[in-house]
Amino acid sequence: MSADASTDQPAAIPDEGTATQVYRIVIKATPQEIWDAITLPEFTRRYFHGAAITITPDGYASFGPDGSSWGVAEVLEWDPPNRVVHGWTSLYDPTLAAEAASRVTWQITPDDDGTCLLTVIHDRLEGAPRTASSVAGAGWMGVLSALKTLLETGEPLHPALAGEQG
């Protein structure tokens, strides 16, 4: 752990519940493969906690494994296979559902080596502190790690999701 030179104490860990959270991961896949994995429920079920997520120009919808609504929101930007921006509400938990909507941006940037940098920005969390805390750090990184594993190996990171193929 790095130390703060002025106090010789460990550097503070940033507050994971901040109003803007940025996550980046490199994935060995094409932009279209990543795009499909983000926008089509047959993929999202296998890495996003079993959620069937559909993102189209007309909207964002997420349904839990039991079919209950986990979130519905507007799509604010649609630029396949490069960028999609949508609203975010956490309807799977009544406390989180009572908070203001936030926003998620998915940016796919290809590299010449056959990989892509996937950047996820979850912002507008000022009115959703519990949501910010629930998705911070391990929340989004768990989802993104599972997405990377699925695309690079064809197998889900979590064996319980192995049968969720459509």
Backbone as CSV, one residue per row, in Angstrom:
resi,resn,N_x,N_y,N_z,CA_x,CA_y,CA_z,C_x,C_y,C_z
1,MET,0.855,-1.170,0.000,0.000,0.000,0.000,0.900,1.231,0.000
2,SER,0.535,2.241,-0.778,1.364,3.439,-0.823,1.126,4.292,0.412
3,ALA,2.125,5.068,0.750,2.015,5.908,1.936,1.929,7.361,1.528
4,ASP,1.236,8.134,2.306,1.154,9.580,2.126,2.429,10.163,2.726
5,ALA,3.219,10.851,1.895,4.528,11.343,2.334,4.427,12.323,3.492
6,SER,3.346,13.084,3.571,3.240,14.096,4.622,2.931,13.499,5.991
7,THR,2.310,12.321,6.020,1.933,11.727,7.305,2.559,10.364,7.535
8,ASP,3.167,9.821,6.496,3.748,8.488,6.547,2.704,7.442,6.946
9,GLN,1.449,7.708,6.622,0.340,6.799,6.862,-0.106,6.221,5.520
10,PRO,-0.773,5.067,5.524,-1.285,4.527,4.263,-2.201,5.542,3.581
11,ALA,-2.139,5.595,2.250,-3.002,6.494,1.490,-4.457,6.094,1.701
12,ALA,-5.316,7.065,1.751,-6.738,6.806,1.953,-7.328,6.125,0.717
13,ILE,-8.222,5.201,0.956,-8.951,4.570,-0.136,-10.104,5.493,-0.484
14,PRO,-10.286,5.813,-1.777,-11.383,6.709,-2.145,-12.729,6.133,-1.706
15,ASP,-13.649,7.004,-1.383,-14.998,6.599,-0.995,-15.651,5.892,-2.166
16,GLU,-16.001,4.620,-1.992,-16.603,3.853,-3.077,-18.017,4.326,-3.402
17,GLY,-18.625,5.109,-2.560,-19.986,5.563,-2.805,-20.045,6.916,-3.485
18,THR,-18.999,7.301,-4.196,-18.980,8.615,-4.829,-20.004,8.716,-5.942
19,ALA,-20.290,9.962,-6.359,-21.332,10.233,-7.338,-20.955,9.799,-8.750
20,THR,-19.677,9.587,-9.012,-19.233,9.076,-10.312,-18.233,7.952,-10.070
21,GLN,-18.539,6.790,-10.616,-17.665,5.633,-10.494,-17.230,5.229,-11.896
22,VAL,-15.931,4.979,-12.071,-15.380,4.617,-13.373,-14.647,3.287,-13.244
23,TYR,-14.956,2.371,-14.144,-14.338,1.044,-14.161,-13.822,0.773,-15.571
24,ARG,-12.624,0.202,-15.662,-12.033,-0.137,-16.957,-11.499,-1.561,-16.904
25,ILE,-11.728,-2.286,-18.007,-11.220,-3.647,-18.114,-10.902,-3.925,-19.581
26,VAL,-9.809,-4.628,-19.823,-9.425,-5.024,-21.171,-9.967,-6.429,-21.416
27,ILE,-10.628,-6.600,-22.555,-11.240,-7.880,-22.900,-10.763,-8.293,-24.286
28,LYS,-10.348,-9.545,-24.426,-9.944,-10.071,-25.727,-11.209,-10.522,-26.451
29,ALA,-11.815,-9.576,-27.160,-13.046,-9.809,-27.913,-13.230,-8.636,-28.867
30,THR,-14.085,-8.822,-29.845,-14.375,-7.736,-30.776,-15.377,-6.771,-30.154
31,PRO,-15.439,-5.547,-30.669,-16.464,-4.627,-30.172,-17.876,-5.212,-30.295
32,GLN,-18.165,-5.913,-31.384,-19.499,-6.482,-31.564,-19.789,-7.568,-30.539
33,GLU,-18.799,-8.387,-30.223,-19.005,-9.433,-29.217,-19.301,-8.808,-27.848
34,ILE,-18.577,-7.771,-27.504,-18.820,-7.091,-26.227,-20.186,-6.420,-26.254
35,TRP,-20.507,-5.756,-27.345,-21.806,-5.094,-27.495,-22.951,-6.088,-27.284
36,ASP,-22.861,-7.236,-27.957,-23.909,-8.245,-27.816,-24.015,-8.734,-26.380
37,ALA,-22.868,-8.922,-25.727,-22.869,-9.400,-24.339,-23.504,-8.385,-23.387
38,ILE,-23.416,-7.109,-23.724,-23.995,-6.052,-22.891,-25.495,-5.892,-23.141
39,THR,-25.929,-6.084,-24.386,-27.287,-5.696,-24.770,-28.281,-6.836,-24.945
40,LEU,-27.808,-8.087,-24.935,-28.704,-9.222,-25.206,-28.861,-10.125,-23.983
41,PRO,-30.094,-10.460,-23.625,-30.339,-11.240,-22.402,-29.728,-12.631,-22.411
42,GLU,-29.556,-13.252,-23.574,-28.960,-14.591,-23.587,-27.510,-14.565,-23.093
43,PHE,-26.866,-13.403,-23.167,-25.524,-13.249,-22.606,-25.575,-12.761,-21.165
44,THR,-26.362,-11.721,-20.895,-26.348,-11.113,-19.558,-26.735,-12.098,-18.467
45,ARG,-27.609,-13.030,-18.774,-27.996,-14.053,-17.787,-26.792,-14.842,-17.283
46,ARG,-25.752,-14.927,-18.112,-24.601,-15.781,-17.799,-23.492,-15.059,-17.039
47,TYR,-23.631,-13.726,-16.851,-22.593,-13.026,-16.088,-23.124,-11.936,-15.165
48,PHE,-24.356,-11.496,-15.334,-24.878,-10.353,-14.574,-25.898,-10.822,-13.533
49,HIS,-25.464,-11.649,-12.611,-26.292,-12.155,-11.499,-27.547,-12.867,-11.982
50,GLY,-27.508,-13.447,-13.172,-28.665,-14.144,-13.714,-29.718,-13.238,-14.317
51,ALA,-29.454,-11.944,-14.389,-30.429,-10.977,-14.919,-30.522,-11.056,-16.434
52,ALA,-31.743,-11.037,-16.932,-31.993,-10.956,-18.370,-32.124,-9.480,-18.714
53,ILE,-31.071,-8.916,-19.308,-31.035,-7.487,-19.620,-31.132,-7.306,-21.124
54,THR,-32.018,-6.418,-21.527,-32.155,-6.058,-22.931,-31.969,-4.553,-23.036
55,ILE,-31.069,-4.146,-23.939,-30.880,-2.718,-24.207,-31.074,-2.521,-25.701
56,THR,-32.016,-1.664,-26.045,-32.305,-1.294,-27.432,-32.407,0.226,-27.490
57,PRO,-32.500,0.798,-28.682,-32.690,2.257,-28.739,-33.952,2.710,-27.996
58,ASP,-34.906,1.790,-27.830,-36.172,2.122,-27.180,-36.141,2.055,-25.666
59,GLY,-35.092,1.432,-25.078,-35.044,1.391,-23.630,-34.173,0.284,-23.070
60,TYR,-34.035,0.337,-21.746,-33.276,-0.618,-20.962,-34.263,-1.352,-20.068
61,ALA,-34.170,-2.685,-20.033,-35.019,-3.478,-19.146,-34.205,-4.623,-18.575
62,SER,-34.331,-4.836,-17.269,-33.618,-5.898,-16.572,-34.625,-6.691,-15.758
63,PHE,-34.569,-8.024,-15.906,-35.455,-8.912,-15.177,-34.630,-9.954,-14.436
64,GLY,-34.968,-10.185,-13.184,-34.268,-11.165,-12.367,-34.540,-12.575,-12.831
65,PRO,-33.804,-13.540,-12.299,-33.996,-14.941,-12.683,-35.429,-15.437,-12.473
66,ASP,-36.144,-14.828,-11.534,-37.532,-15.225,-11.283,-38.536,-14.456,-12.146
67,GLY,-38.041,-13.585,-13.043,-38.910,-12.817,-13.930,-39.343,-11.472,-13.379
68,SER,-38.983,-11.155,-12.136,-39.364,-9.867,-11.556,-38.538,-8.739,-12.177
69,SER,-39.122,-7.560,-12.236,-38.427,-6.414,-12.827,-37.341,-5.915,-11.890
70,TRP,-36.120,-5.856,-12.400,-34.990,-5.337,-11.637,-34.657,-3.909,-12.052
71,GLY,-35.178,-3.454,-13.181,-34.902,-2.093,-13.613,-35.449,-1.829,-14.997
72,VAL,-35.964,-0.625,-15.175,-36.457,-0.145,-16.464,-35.993,1.292,-16.569
73,ALA,-35.456,1.667,-17.736,-34.937,3.022,-17.882,-34.877,3.420,-19.352
74,GLU,-34.663,4.685,-19.558,-34.515,5.256,-20.887,-33.089,5.032,-21.399
75,VAL,-32.955,4.824,-22.699,-31.637,4.792,-23.346,-31.380,6.204,-23.861
76,LEU,-30.286,6.789,-23.395,-29.973,8.188,-23.686,-29.052,8.352,-24.890
77,GLU,-28.192,7.359,-25.138,-27.314,7.349,-26.313,-27.242,5.925,-26.833
78,TRP,-27.180,5.803,-28.164,-27.141,4.494,-28.805,-26.217,4.591,-30.007
79,ASP,-25.022,4.017,-29.900,-24.029,4.058,-30.970,-23.346,2.698,-31.076
80,PRO,-24.067,1.681,-31.618,-23.493,0.341,-31.693,-22.308,0.278,-32.667
81,PRO,-21.305,-0.515,-32.399,-20.996,-1.245,-31.181,-19.997,-0.500,-30.306
82,ASN,-20.163,0.814,-30.196,-19.174,1.631,-29.497,-19.606,2.152,-28.131
83,ARG,-20.852,2.589,-28.035,-21.264,3.301,-26.824,-22.774,3.221,-26.638
84,VAL,-23.164,2.961,-25.399,-24.568,3.040,-25.027,-24.635,3.662,-23.632
85,VAL,-25.623,4.540,-23.458,-25.840,5.216,-22.180,-27.305,5.012,-21.808
86,HIS,-27.532,4.557,-20.579,-28.910,4.314,-20.148,-29.086,4.693,-18.681
87,GLY,-30.322,4.909,-18.321,-30.644,5.147,-16.925,-30.496,3.865,-16.125
88,TRP,-30.505,4.029,-14.806,-30.336,2.878,-13.905,-31.215,3.070,-12.685
89,THR,-32.043,2.088,-12.415,-32.797,2.023,-11.173,-32.644,0.593,-10.640
90,SER,-32.581,0.460,-9.354,-32.396,-0.853,-8.729,-33.716,-1.288,-8.101
91,LEU,-34.622,-1.821,-8.913,-35.952,-2.188,-8.438,-35.975,-3.488,-7.643
92,TYR,-34.868,-4.243,-7.637,-34.821,-5.524,-6.930,-34.766,-5.350,-5.418
93,ASP,-34.568,-4.122,-4.947,-34.496,-3.852,-3.509,-35.331,-2.603,-3.220
94,PRO,-36.342,-2.680,-2.361,-37.219,-1.531,-2.109,-36.475,-0.274,-1.624
95,THR,-35.437,-0.447,-0.837,-34.667,0.707,-0.354,-33.952,1.388,-1.512
96,LEU,-33.359,0.597,-2.382,-32.664,1.157,-3.545,-33.654,1.731,-4.550
97,ALA,-34.797,1.084,-4.706,-35.815,1.548,-5.653,-36.358,2.920,-5.280
98,ALA,-36.315,3.268,-4.001,-36.821,4.568,-3.545,-35.872,5.722,-3.888
99,GLU,-34.643,5.404,-4.286,-33.661,6.444,-4.604,-33.858,6.987,-6.019
100,ALA,-33.211,8.118,-6.282,-33.245,8.726,-7.611,-32.547,7.817,-8.616
101,ALA,-32.964,7.917,-9.871,-32.313,7.163,-10.948,-30.900,7.693,-11.160
102,SER,-30.015,6.808,-11.584,-28.647,7.184,-11.938,-28.444,6.838,-13.414
103,ARG,-27.191,6.856,-13.864,-26.913,6.631,-15.286,-25.683,5.742,-15.446
104,VAL,-25.719,4.866,-16.462,-24.594,3.988,-16.783,-24.190,4.204,-18.237
105,THR,-22.890,4.402,-18.446,-22.315,4.535,-19.785,-21.387,3.358,-20.022
106,TRP,-21.556,2.704,-21.153,-20.674,1.622,-21.594,-19.938,2.130,-22.829
107,GLN,-18.622,2.209,-22.765,-17.808,2.683,-23.882,-16.844,1.568,-24.281
108,ILE,-16.892,1.157,-25.544,-16.039,0.085,-26.058,-15.021,0.716,-27.004
109,THR,-13.730,0.551,-26.677,-12.656,1.136,-27.480,-11.736,0.019,-27.953
110,PRO,-11.757,-0.282,-29.277,-10.906,-1.363,-29.783,-9.438,-0.960,-29.844
111,ASP,-8.564,-1.976,-29.733,-7.129,-1.790,-29.889,-6.680,-2.660,-31.066
112,ASP,-5.516,-2.368,-31.600,-4.998,-3.110,-32.752,-4.617,-4.549,-32.423
113,ASP,-4.518,-4.887,-31.155,-4.065,-6.224,-30.765,-5.204,-7.237,-30.571
114,GLY,-6.415,-6.885,-30.994,-7.538,-7.808,-30.855,-8.255,-7.717,-29.525
115,THR,-7.888,-6.730,-28.734,-8.574,-6.502,-27.465,-9.382,-5.214,-27.554
116,CYS,-10.232,-5.031,-26.575,-10.983,-3.789,-26.431,-10.904,-3.337,-24.983
117,LEU,-10.864,-2.050,-24.803,-10.985,-1.473,-23.477,-12.464,-1.178,-23.256
118,LEU,-13.036,-1.797,-22.235,-14.421,-1.518,-21.864,-14.391,-0.585,-20.666
119,THR,-14.975,0.585,-20.830,-15.080,1.551,-19.747,-16.541,1.654,-19.353
120,VAL,-16.813,1.482,-18.072,-18.168,1.635,-17.542,-18.132,2.804,-16.562
121,ILE,-18.995,3.770,-16.805,-19.123,4.926,-15.918,-20.525,4.896,-15.331
122,HIS,-20.610,4.802,-14.026,-21.897,4.859,-13.335,-21.903,6.195,-12.593
123,ASP,-22.754,7.117,-13.054,-22.748,8.457,-12.480,-24.165,8.915,-12.147
124,ARG,-24.260,10.183,-11.812,-25.523,10.775,-11.334,-26.028,10.019,-10.103
125,LEU,-25.104,9.662,-9.236,-25.431,8.902,-8.032,-25.641,9.778,-6.800
126,GLU,-25.652,11.088,-6.973,-25.817,11.995,-5.827,-27.104,11.702,-5.051
127,GLY,-28.175,11.398,-5.760,-29.454,11.117,-5.109,-29.683,9.641,-4.831
128,ALA,-28.619,8.851,-4.985,-28.745,7.409,-4.803,-27.538,6.857,-4.044
129,PRO,-27.328,7.310,-2.808,-26.127,6.884,-2.082,-26.088,5.388,-1.764
130,ARG,-27.224,4.783,-1.504,-27.232,3.340,-1.215,-26.946,2.539,-2.489
131,THR,-27.499,3.004,-3.605,-27.189,2.368,-4.890,-25.700,2.497,-5.169
132,ALA,-25.149,3.698,-4.968,-23.715,3.930,-5.199,-22.882,2.957,-4.385
133,SER,-23.245,2.776,-3.141,-22.502,1.873,-2.270,-22.658,0.417,-2.709
134,SER,-23.847,0.039,-3.160,-24.101,-1.362,-3.525,-23.397,-1.773,-4.811
135,VAL,-23.178,-0.837,-5.727,-22.538,-1.187,-6.999,-21.046,-0.883,-7.002
136,ALA,-20.568,-0.177,-5.983,-19.177,0.273,-5.939,-18.191,-0.879,-5.870
137,GLY,-17.039,-0.643,-6.439,-15.929,-1.582,-6.301,-16.273,-2.983,-6.727
138,ALA,-16.423,-3.865,-5.756,-16.659,-5.279,-6.040,-17.957,-5.507,-6.817
139,GLY,-18.947,-4.635,-6.662,-20.205,-4.796,-7.393,-19.992,-4.771,-8.902
140,TRP,-19.542,-3.645,-9.411,-19.293,-3.546,-10.851,-18.132,-4.418,-11.282
141,MET,-17.060,-4.493,-10.493,-15.912,-5.298,-10.915,-16.258,-6.780,-10.969
142,GLY,-17.144,-7.239,-10.114,-17.587,-8.626,-10.202,-18.314,-8.901,-11.507
143,VAL,-19.193,-7.984,-11.899,-19.927,-8.119,-13.154,-18.961,-8.071,-14.336
144,LEU,-18.045,-7.099,-14.327,-17.120,-6.948,-15.453,-16.135,-8.111,-15.543
145,SER,-15.686,-8.629,-14.418,-14.811,-9.802,-14.432,-15.543,-11.021,-14.995
146,ALA,-16.793,-11.168,-14.620,-17.594,-12.282,-15.135,-17.851,-12.117,-16.636
147,LEU,-18.067,-10.897,-17.095,-18.241,-10.623,-18.528,-16.966,-10.993,-19.286
148,LYS,-15.827,-10.543,-18.795,-14.536,-10.845,-19.426,-14.322,-12.354,-19.508
149,THR,-14.544,-13.060,-18.411,-14.359,-14.511,-18.388,-15.258,-15.189,-19.402
150,LEU,-16.517,-14.804,-19.454,-17.463,-15.411,-20.389,-17.012,-15.199,-21.830
151,LEU,-16.628,-13.980,-22.173,-16.232,-13.698,-23.554,-14.909,-14.367,-23.929
152,GLU,-13.981,-14.442,-23.001,-12.668,-14.996,-23.324,-12.595,-16.512,-23.251
153,THR,-13.460,-17.136,-22.459,-13.395,-18.594,-22.299,-14.645,-19.313,-22.799
154,GLY,-15.743,-18.588,-22.940,-17.008,-19.207,-23.307,-17.747,-19.817,-22.126
155,GLU,-17.141,-19.739,-20.960,-17.734,-20.310,-19.750,-18.007,-19.206,-18.732
156,PRO,-19.106,-19.313,-17.992,-19.370,-18.313,-16.954,-18.383,-18.424,-15.803
157,LEU,-18.084,-17.303,-15.194,-17.205,-17.269,-14.029,-17.842,-18.010,-12.859
158,HIS,-19.149,-17.888,-12.732,-19.888,-18.505,-11.630,-20.618,-19.744,-12.152
159,PRO,-20.226,-20.941,-11.734,-20.806,-22.187,-12.266,-22.332,-22.248,-12.186
160,ALA,-22.927,-21.586,-11.211,-24.388,-21.616,-11.078,-25.077,-20.996,-12.288
161,LEU,-24.367,-20.163,-13.044,-24.954,-19.522,-14.223,-24.673,-20.293,-15.501
162,ALA,-24.017,-21.424,-15.418,-23.622,-22.190,-16.605,-24.812,-22.603,-17.478
163,GLY,-25.931,-22.923,-16.871,-27.091,-23.368,-17.638,-27.946,-22.246,-18.157
164,GLU,-27.633,-21.003,-17.831,-28.456,-19.860,-18.235,-28.063,-19.408,-19.645
165,GLN,-28.486,-20.134,-20.653,-28.075,-19.806,-22.011,-29.202,-19.319,-22.892
166,GLY,-30.292,-18.918,-22.409,-31.276,-18.389,-23.328,-32.594,-18.697,-22.904
